[in-house]
């Protein structure tokens, strides 16, 4: 890797990779409805929001694990969501994002403002797409 390419990679920020067309859910959304929506949309997880502020994340994995030990019939997003959130701001670097994903063993990171208002999401595929775009431009 050339120094120029390394410099370009170091300049990538969350805002350069985040998706802003986000599907989010309220805390009182029924788990059965969420599971169906995740399957139909082909997505692995969604942010849980209250008045635009992210309060949790709910993944297909969370639902699958819960189904093995309990009945999810009457449960809502707030019952299963992860509250220990890993979030970044728009200025977070690619390195910070990748380190957080590795350390926390997560596949998606919400991008928020100073008030935890949800601005976007970054998934592995967004990072790969950005790196591919840069590599194709350097050919």
N, CA, C and O of each residue as an XYZ file, in Angstrom:
556
protein
N       0.845     -1.169      0.000
C       0.000      0.000      0.000
C       0.892      1.234      0.000
O       1.820      1.343      0.802
N       0.610      2.143     -0.888
C       1.424      3.348     -0.958
C       1.037      4.318      0.149
O      -0.062      4.258      0.701
N       1.959      5.201      0.453
C       1.688      6.209      1.469
C       0.481      7.041      1.071
O      -0.327      7.406      1.925
N       0.347      7.346     -0.218
C      -0.780      8.129     -0.700
C      -2.100      7.422     -0.385
O      -3.045      8.062      0.075
N      -2.175      6.132     -0.624
C      -3.389      5.373     -0.349
C      -3.682      5.327      1.153
O      -4.834      5.453      1.569
N      -2.653      5.150      1.950
C      -2.815      5.156      3.403
C      -3.363      6.511      3.848
O      -4.266      6.576      4.683
N      -2.819      7.586      3.292
C      -3.300      8.926      3.635
C      -4.765      9.097      3.260
O      -5.539      9.679      4.020
N      -5.147      8.594      2.098
C      -6.539      8.681      1.659
C      -7.440      7.906      2.615
O      -8.496      8.405      3.003
N      -7.045      6.705      2.997
C      -7.834      5.898      3.928
C      -7.964      6.581      5.282
O      -9.015      6.503      5.916
N      -6.911      7.245      5.726
C      -6.941      7.939      7.018
C      -7.886      9.129      7.010
O      -8.324      9.579      8.069
N      -8.204      9.642      5.831
C      -9.093     10.800      5.717
C     -10.578     10.428      5.681
O     -11.432     11.310      5.772
N     -10.895      9.149      5.552
C     -12.298      8.725      5.467
C     -12.967      8.915      6.824
O     -12.449      8.490      7.856
N     -14.105      9.550      6.798
C     -14.886      9.820      8.006
C     -16.229      9.096      7.926
O     -16.647      8.645      6.860
N     -16.878      8.996      9.051
C     -18.190      8.334      9.122
C     -19.157      8.920      8.104
O     -19.884      8.181      7.439
N     -19.170     10.247      7.977
C     -20.095     10.905      7.052
C     -19.888     10.451      5.609
O     -20.811     10.531      4.798
N     -18.677      9.974      5.279
C     -18.368      9.535      3.917
C     -18.925      8.150      3.605
O     -19.012      7.767      2.439
N     -19.301      7.401      4.632
C     -19.738      6.016      4.432
C     -21.148      5.739      4.911
O     -21.745      4.736      4.521
N     -21.693      6.606      5.748
C     -22.965      6.284      6.389
C     -24.127      6.313      5.409
O     -24.141      7.064      4.434
N     -25.091      5.471      5.708
C     -26.348      5.439      4.971
C     -27.318      6.304      5.764
O     -27.430      6.159      6.981
N     -28.016      7.201      5.082
C     -28.937      8.091      5.789
C     -30.398      7.683      5.627
O     -31.268      8.177      6.345
N     -30.663      6.794      4.695
C     -32.021      6.278      4.506
C     -32.167      5.067      5.429
O     -31.992      3.925      5.005
N     -32.492      5.336      6.697
C     -32.436      4.322      7.742
C     -33.831      3.860      8.124
O     -34.758      4.659      8.261
N     -33.955      2.571      8.289
C     -35.179      2.013      8.860
C     -34.940      1.946     10.362
O     -33.989      1.311     10.817
N     -35.792      2.595     11.120
C     -35.692      2.537     12.581
C     -37.059      2.155     13.123
O     -38.066      2.211     12.417
N     -37.075      1.770     14.384
C     -38.321      1.320     15.010
C     -38.495      1.973     16.371
O     -37.514      2.343     17.017
N     -39.747      2.116     16.811
C     -39.981      2.633     18.166
C     -39.848      1.502     19.186
O     -39.903      0.324     18.834
N     -39.675      1.875     20.437
C     -39.512      0.902     21.519
C     -40.708     -0.035     21.672
O     -40.551     -1.169     22.125
N     -41.892      0.425     21.301
C     -43.100     -0.376     21.511
C     -43.499     -1.222     20.301
O     -44.588     -1.796     20.279
N     -42.626     -1.301     19.299
C     -42.901     -2.142     18.126
C     -42.834     -3.614     18.527
O     -41.906     -4.035     19.218
N     -43.808     -4.379     18.095
C     -43.866     -5.802     18.452
C     -42.728     -6.592     17.790
O     -42.420     -6.392     16.615
N     -42.117     -7.484     18.561
C     -40.999     -8.291     18.072
C     -41.392     -9.101     16.842
O     -40.623     -9.178     15.885
N     -42.559     -9.696     16.854
C     -43.003    -10.499     15.702
C     -43.066     -9.649     14.435
O     -42.705    -10.121     13.357
N     -43.521     -8.400     14.553
C     -43.582     -7.501     13.398
C     -42.178     -7.106     12.945
O     -41.910     -7.017     11.747
N     -41.294     -6.872     13.895
C     -39.912     -6.509     13.577
C     -39.221     -7.663     12.846
O     -38.550     -7.459     11.834
N     -39.396     -8.865     13.368
C     -38.769    -10.034     12.753
C     -39.218    -10.190     11.304
O     -38.395    -10.453     10.427
N     -40.489    -10.033     11.052
C     -41.020    -10.136      9.696
C     -40.437     -9.038      8.806
O     -40.052     -9.301      7.666
N     -40.371     -7.818      9.321
C     -39.818     -6.705      8.563
C     -38.338     -6.933      8.234
O     -37.907     -6.669      7.112
N     -37.565     -7.419      9.201
C     -36.150     -7.696      8.965
C     -35.981     -8.725      7.855
O     -35.126     -8.575      6.983
N     -36.790     -9.754      7.894
C     -36.713    -10.788      6.861
C     -37.106    -10.240      5.494
O     -36.422    -10.501      4.505
N     -38.190     -9.489      5.428
C     -38.660     -8.924      4.154
C     -37.658     -7.952      3.555
O     -37.446     -7.943      2.342
N     -37.042     -7.133      4.397
C     -36.101     -6.110      3.920
C     -34.688     -6.663      3.739
O     -33.839     -6.020      3.122
N     -34.436     -7.873      4.286
C     -33.110     -8.459      4.165
C     -32.050     -7.712      4.962
O     -30.906     -7.586      4.526
N     -32.439     -7.218      6.136
C     -31.482     -6.512      6.980
C     -31.309     -7.259      8.295
O     -32.199     -7.990      8.730
N     -30.159     -7.066      8.919
C     -29.830     -7.828     10.118
C     -30.113     -7.140     11.425
O     -30.050     -7.771     12.480
N     -30.426     -5.855     11.383
C     -30.682     -5.148     12.622
C     -31.191     -3.748     12.368
O     -31.036     -3.206     11.274
N     -31.801     -3.166     13.390
C     -32.353     -1.820     13.276
C     -32.132     -1.035     14.559
O     -32.123     -1.599     15.653
N     -31.952      0.273     14.413
C     -31.880      1.110     15.605
C     -33.276      1.309     16.193
O     -34.267      1.392     15.468
N     -33.328      1.381     17.502
C     -34.574      1.655     18.220
C     -34.497      3.111     18.659
O     -33.534      3.522     19.306
N     -35.524      3.893     18.299
C     -35.482      5.322     18.572
C     -36.692      5.794     19.369
O     -37.770      5.203     19.321
N     -36.472      6.871     20.095
C     -37.536      7.574     20.817
C     -37.376      9.047     20.455
O     -36.392      9.681     20.837
N     -38.334      9.585     19.727
C     -38.288     10.990     19.284
C     -37.009     11.299     18.515
O     -36.420     12.366     18.689
N     -36.574     10.361     17.659
C     -35.383     10.559     16.840
C     -34.075     10.264     17.535
O     -33.024     10.236     16.894
N     -34.121     10.043     18.841
C     -32.912      9.749     19.621
C     -32.756      8.240     19.726
O     -33.702      7.534     20.074
N     -31.571      7.753     19.427
C     -31.339      6.304     19.501
C     -31.263      5.868     20.960
O     -30.537      6.453     21.764
N     -32.022      4.835     21.281
C     -32.040      4.309     22.651
C     -31.612      2.842     22.703
O     -31.427      2.284     23.785
N     -31.454      2.216     21.527
C     -31.050      0.817     21.505
C     -30.862      0.306     20.088
O     -31.132      1.002     19.109
N     -30.396     -0.919     20.010
C     -30.268     -1.629     18.726
C     -30.922     -2.983     18.912
O     -30.825     -3.589     19.979
N     -31.588     -3.453     17.870
C     -32.192     -4.775     17.896
C     -31.790     -5.502     16.630
O     -31.980     -4.996     15.524
N     -31.230     -6.698     16.797
C     -30.770     -7.469     15.647
C     -31.558     -8.765     15.508
O     -32.216     -9.226     16.441
N     -31.468     -9.329     14.319
C     -32.085    -10.625     14.077
C     -31.491    -11.661     15.029
O     -32.187    -12.564     15.493
N     -30.206    -11.519     15.310
C     -29.541    -12.426     16.246
C     -30.161    -12.325     17.643
O     -30.391    -13.344     18.295
N     -30.434    -11.096     18.103
C     -31.075    -10.898     19.409
C     -32.408    -11.647     19.465
O     -32.723    -12.307     20.455
N     -33.172    -11.535     18.399
C     -34.488    -12.177     18.338
C     -34.346    -13.692     18.317
O     -35.065    -14.400     19.023
N     -33.422    -14.183     17.511
C     -33.209    -15.638     17.415
C     -32.795    -16.234     18.754
O     -33.288    -17.289     19.153
N     -31.887    -15.552     19.443
C     -31.433    -16.042     20.751
C     -32.601    -16.044     21.739
O     -32.786    -17.009     22.481
N     -33.377    -14.977     21.749
C     -34.518    -14.884     22.666
C     -35.529    -16.000     22.396
O     -36.115    -16.546     23.331
N     -35.730    -16.332     21.146
C     -36.716    -17.359     20.787
C     -36.322    -18.745     21.299
O     -37.181    -19.609     21.474
N     -35.043    -18.956     21.537
C     -34.606    -20.268     22.018
C     -34.885    -20.455     23.506
O     -34.933    -21.585     23.992
N     -35.071    -19.346     24.234
C     -35.241    -19.465     25.684
C     -36.567    -18.935     26.220
O     -36.894    -19.152     27.387
N     -37.339    -18.236     25.373
C     -38.583    -17.650     25.882
C     -39.588    -17.457     24.758
O     -39.250    -17.550     23.578
N     -40.804    -17.191     25.137
C     -41.848    -16.868     24.175
C     -41.782    -15.374     23.896
O     -41.808    -14.563     24.822
N     -41.698    -15.011     22.622
C     -41.593    -13.597     22.281
C     -42.939    -13.007     21.865
O     -43.007    -11.862     21.419
N     -44.001    -13.784     22.011
C     -45.328    -13.373     21.561
C     -45.749    -11.971     21.915
O     -46.183    -11.229     21.033
N     -45.641    -11.575     23.163
C     -46.088    -10.252     23.582
C     -44.974     -9.245     23.741
O     -45.206     -8.135     24.220
N     -43.765     -9.613     23.348
C     -42.614     -8.730     23.570
C     -42.550     -7.607     22.535
O     -43.040     -7.735     21.412
N     -41.930     -6.506     22.954
C     -41.707     -5.364     22.067
C     -40.206     -5.076     22.001
O     -39.421     -5.647     22.757
N     -39.823     -4.193     21.096
C     -38.406     -3.885     20.876
C     -37.683     -3.515     22.167
O     -36.552     -3.947     22.392
N     -38.325     -2.727     23.007
C     -37.701     -2.302     24.261
C     -37.353     -3.442     25.193
O     -36.496     -3.294     26.064
N     -38.014     -4.592     25.018
C     -37.742     -5.754     25.868
C     -36.445     -6.460     25.482
O     -35.789     -7.051     26.341
N     -36.067     -6.410     24.215
C     -34.918     -7.180     23.737
C     -33.737     -6.347     23.258
O     -32.636     -6.871     23.089
N     -33.953     -5.075     23.043
C     -32.902     -4.257     22.430
C     -31.650     -4.182     23.306
O     -31.717     -4.268     24.532
N     -30.528     -4.023     22.646
C     -29.260     -3.775     23.333
C     -29.221     -2.299     23.696
O     -29.435     -1.432     22.848
N     -28.949     -2.028     24.952
C     -28.907     -0.635     25.409
C     -27.473     -0.116     25.508
O     -27.248      1.092     25.569
N     -26.518     -1.024     25.525
C     -25.107     -0.663     25.589
C     -24.639     -0.358     24.167
O     -24.080     -1.217     23.485
N     -24.876      0.866     23.740
C     -24.667      1.231     22.348
C     -23.244      1.677     22.050
O     -22.598      2.352     22.852
N     -22.779      1.279     20.879
C     -21.541      1.801     20.325
C     -21.964      2.743     19.210
O     -22.450      2.294     18.172
N     -21.787      4.027     19.409
C     -22.166      5.029     18.419
C     -20.952      5.884     18.090
O     -20.015      5.984     18.882
N     -20.980      6.497     16.916
C     -19.921      7.422     16.527
C     -20.550      8.702     15.999
O     -21.721      8.727     15.618
N     -19.757      9.756     15.984
C     -20.163     11.007     15.367
C     -19.754     11.023     13.904
O     -19.030     10.140     13.444
N     -20.215     12.016     13.184
C     -19.919     12.124     11.752
C     -18.432     12.262     11.448
O     -17.985     11.917     10.354
N     -17.672     12.760     12.404
C     -16.241     12.980     12.188
C     -15.371     11.788     12.586
O     -14.147     11.860     12.475
N     -15.975     10.705     13.044
C     -15.188      9.526     13.429
C     -14.423      9.007     12.209
O     -14.951      8.960     11.098
N     -13.186      8.626     12.440
C     -12.338      8.133     11.339
C     -12.635      6.670     11.043
O     -13.205      5.948     11.862
N     -12.233      6.259      9.853
C     -12.368      4.857      9.459
C     -11.668      3.957     10.472
O     -12.203      2.913     10.846
N     -10.492      4.347     10.911
C      -9.746      3.553     11.889
C     -10.529      3.401     13.189
O     -10.626      2.295     13.722
N     -11.092      4.496     13.708
C     -11.892      4.432     14.942
C     -13.089      3.484     14.771
O     -13.397      2.684     15.655
N     -13.740      3.590     13.640
C     -14.929      2.771     13.373
C     -14.561      1.295     13.304
O     -15.228      0.453     13.905
N     -13.497      0.987     12.569
C     -13.073     -0.415     12.448
C     -12.623     -0.979     13.794
O     -12.931     -2.126     14.119
N     -11.906     -0.190     14.570
C     -11.477     -0.651     15.896
C     -12.679     -0.907     16.796
O     -12.696     -1.891     17.535
N     -13.675     -0.043     16.747
C     -14.872     -0.217     17.565
C     -15.634     -1.464     17.137
O     -16.123     -2.217     17.978
N     -15.735     -1.681     15.825
C     -16.436     -2.872     15.325
C     -15.724     -4.141     15.781
O     -16.367     -5.112     16.182
N     -14.406     -4.128     15.717
C     -13.645     -5.308     16.126
C     -13.733     -5.522     17.630
O     -13.995     -6.636     18.083
N     -13.517     -4.474     18.399
C     -13.538     -4.578     19.861
C     -14.901     -5.007     20.376
O     -14.992     -5.856     21.263
N     -15.951     -4.432     19.833
C     -17.315     -4.711     20.293
C     -17.949     -5.901     19.577
O     -19.038     -6.343     19.943
N     -17.263     -6.417     18.556
C     -17.771     -7.540     17.750
C     -19.168     -7.223     17.205
O     -20.125     -7.970     17.409
N     -19.246     -6.092     16.507
C     -20.514     -5.654     15.932
C     -20.367     -5.422     14.432
O     -19.265     -5.206     13.928
N     -21.490     -5.469     13.732
C     -21.496     -5.326     12.278
C     -22.058     -3.997     11.814
O     -21.960     -3.659     10.635
N     -22.646     -3.241     12.729
C     -23.253     -1.964     12.349
C     -23.051     -0.960     13.482
O     -23.071     -1.311     14.662
N     -22.858      0.287     13.092
C     -22.653      1.356     14.070
C     -23.529      2.545     13.693
O     -23.459      3.041     12.569
N     -24.351      3.000     14.632
C     -25.130      4.209     14.379
C     -24.240      5.452     14.403
O     -23.292      5.548     15.183
N     -24.568      6.384     13.539
C     -23.897      7.677     13.520
C     -24.888      8.677     14.120
O     -26.020      8.804     13.652
N     -24.447      9.378     15.155
C     -25.340     10.274     15.900
C     -24.715     11.655     16.049
O     -23.510     11.837     15.878
N     -25.580     12.631     16.378
C     -25.064     13.960     16.690
C     -24.790     14.049     18.191
O     -24.858     13.042     18.895
N     -24.486     15.228     18.671
C     -24.144     15.418     20.082
C     -25.285     15.102     21.039
O     -25.061     14.889     22.231
N     -26.514     15.072     20.516
C     -27.694     14.795     21.344
C     -28.224     13.381     21.133
O     -29.344     13.064     21.535
N     -27.404     12.525     20.493
C     -27.752     11.133     20.186
C     -28.905     11.010     19.181
O     -29.565      9.973     19.107
N     -29.136     12.076     18.413
C     -30.109     12.004     17.323
C     -29.478     11.169     16.220
O     -28.327     11.388     15.843
N     -30.231     10.223     15.712
C     -29.729      9.303     14.700
C     -29.571     10.014     13.360
O     -30.536     10.557     12.823
N     -28.359     10.011     12.824
C     -28.064     10.651     11.548
C     -27.877      9.637     10.433
O     -28.197      9.912      9.277
N     -27.355      8.455     10.783
C     -27.063      7.444      9.771
C     -26.584      6.161     10.408
O     -26.494      6.043     11.630
N     -26.278      5.201      9.550
C     -25.751      3.901      9.990
C     -24.588      3.530      9.097
O     -24.558      3.864      7.912
N     -23.633      2.837      9.682
C     -22.511      2.281      8.924
C     -22.499      0.785      9.164
O     -22.470      0.321     10.304
N     -22.523      0.031      8.058
C     -22.419     -1.418      8.119
C     -21.121     -1.835      7.427
O     -20.506     -1.042      6.714
N     -20.718     -3.071      7.642
C     -19.499     -3.574      6.992
C     -19.505     -3.286      5.493
O     -18.497     -2.854      4.933
N     -20.642     -3.526      4.850
C     -20.711     -3.372      3.390
C     -20.464     -1.925      2.964
O     -19.954     -1.691      1.869
N     -20.817     -0.945      3.811
C     -20.551      0.455      3.492
C     -19.052      0.736      3.498
O     -18.541      1.470      2.653
N     -18.369      0.148      4.452
C     -16.915      0.323      4.551
C     -16.229     -0.324      3.354
O     -15.343      0.270      2.739
N     -16.641     -1.531      3.032
C     -16.045     -2.220      1.882
C     -16.301     -1.465      0.586
O     -15.410     -1.365     -0.258
N     -17.504     -0.933      0.421
C     -17.835     -0.173     -0.786
C     -16.951      1.066     -0.908
O     -16.489      1.391     -2.002
N     -16.710      1.764      0.215
C     -15.880      2.971      0.194
C     -14.429      2.628     -0.138
O     -13.786      3.328     -0.920
N     -13.921      1.562      0.452
C     -12.537      1.152      0.168
C     -12.405      0.726     -1.296
O     -11.420      1.066     -1.951
N     -13.378     -0.005     -1.805
C     -13.352     -0.429     -3.208
C     -13.374      0.798     -4.126
O     -12.636      0.861     -5.109
N     -14.213      1.751     -3.799
C     -14.291      2.986     -4.591
C     -12.929      3.669     -4.655
O     -12.510      4.117     -5.723
N     -12.248      3.751     -3.543
C     -10.927      4.394     -3.491
C      -9.914      3.585     -4.278
O      -9.125      4.149     -5.037
N      -9.924      2.272     -4.109
C      -8.978      1.425     -4.836
C      -9.189      1.513     -6.345
O      -8.226      1.516     -7.111
N     -10.435      1.584     -6.763
C     -10.718      1.695     -8.207
C     -10.266      3.036     -8.759
O      -9.890      3.123     -9.929
N     -10.294      4.078     -7.945
C      -9.845      5.399     -8.386
C      -8.328      5.491     -8.484
O      -7.804      6.347     -9.197
N      -7.619      4.615     -7.771
C      -6.151      4.672     -7.774
C      -5.548      3.845     -8.901
O      -4.335      3.882     -9.111
N      -6.365      3.109     -9.623
C      -5.839      2.286    -10.743
C      -5.467      3.143    -11.930
O      -5.013      2.622    -12.949
